Amino acid sequence: MLTLYFAPGASSMAPHIALHEVGADFEARPISFRKDENRTPEFLALNPLGQVPVLVIDGRPLTEVAGILFYLARLFPEAGLLPREIEDEARVVAWMSFIAATVHPARRQGLDHPRQICAKADARLGPADWTVGETCSIADIHLFRLFWRFFNSLKPPAEEFPNLVRHYERMMARPAVIRTIAAESAVGYELPA
Ligand SMILES: N[C@@H](CCC(=O)N[C@@H](CS)C(=O)NCC(=O)O)C(=O)O
């Protein structure tokens, strides 16, 4: 049994997309930051950091976007979200490390810094359709959710990040992304501007 604790539009959107991508049977449980539902004893028992995402696997909590994405990609290999070749697999992990350690924290560091980091991510992606190889991987889902947040909150001109915007549009057309955005927006976003 898989249960995803998510806050609409937060980092948990990435594993939410992945759950739809792999076609998993799961329960989605919304958490309201406004109501401090991430600070209840029950939630802190799942993640002492009080953060989403948490994926509960048969009663065992798994935290961190990258860890959950990796788990889902390995659990459902037929979905093709993780390359089988070892160097490409490592490149996916490298992208997710860069996204978690550098891109995500940049959002909380003013306006210029996230722009500079997005420019680095844009250059790293380059003209390729996907972060690694010829198909969508968990690194693309991770990258998409961060840029989705940046693009919709800071509204940079599209020409500032041409590669990220192409990637964003490619991801926005995926049925798993459409389903996730529909489900999360129906709950209602409570994110800071
Ligand atoms: N390193 C964590 C970061 C998760 C994170 O920052 N979650 C935010 C939402 S985007 C959160 O739950 N914030 C609530 C809080 O910290 O109080 C991951 O990759 O999963």
PDBQT file of the ligand as one rigid body, heavy atoms in Angstrom, charges set to zero:
ROOT
HETATM    1  N1  LIG A 201      14.943  18.117   0.651  1.00  0.00    +0.000 N 
HETATM    2  C1  LIG A 201      13.502  17.914   0.682  1.00  0.00    +0.000 C 
HETATM    3  C2  LIG A 201      12.840  19.265   0.651  1.00  0.00    +0.000 C 
HETATM    4  C3  LIG A 201      11.348  19.155   0.866  1.00  0.00    +0.000 C 
HETATM    5  C4  LIG A 201      10.733  20.530   1.108  1.00  0.00    +0.000 C 
HETATM    6  O1  LIG A 201      11.408  21.570   1.072  1.00  0.00    +0.000 OA
HETATM    7  N2  LIG A 201       9.410  20.532   1.321  1.00  0.00    +0.000 N 
HETATM    8  C5  LIG A 201       8.716  21.779   1.588  1.00  0.00    +0.000 C 
HETATM    9  C6  LIG A 201       7.668  22.068   0.520  1.00  0.00    +0.000 C 
HETATM   10  S1  LIG A 201       8.395  22.388  -1.058  1.00  0.00    +0.000 SA
HETATM   11  C7  LIG A 201       7.985  21.670   2.899  1.00  0.00    +0.000 C 
HETATM   12  O2  LIG A 201       7.390  20.662   3.206  1.00  0.00    +0.000 OA
HETATM   13  N3  LIG A 201       8.007  22.762   3.673  1.00  0.00    +0.000 N 
HETATM   14  C8  LIG A 201       7.307  22.854   4.903  1.00  0.00    +0.000 C 
HETATM   15  C9  LIG A 201       8.220  23.239   6.019  1.00  0.00    +0.000 C 
HETATM   16  O3  LIG A 201       9.459  23.115   5.869  1.00  0.00    +0.000 OA
HETATM   17  O4  LIG A 201       7.699  23.680   7.042  1.00  0.00    +0.000 OA
HETATM   18  C10 LIG A 201      13.075  17.051  -0.505  1.00  0.00    +0.000 C 
HETATM   19  O5  LIG A 201      13.730  17.084  -1.548  1.00  0.00    +0.000 OA
HETATM   20  O6  LIG A 201      12.069  16.329  -0.373  1.00  0.00    +0.000 OA
ENDROOT
TORSDOF 0
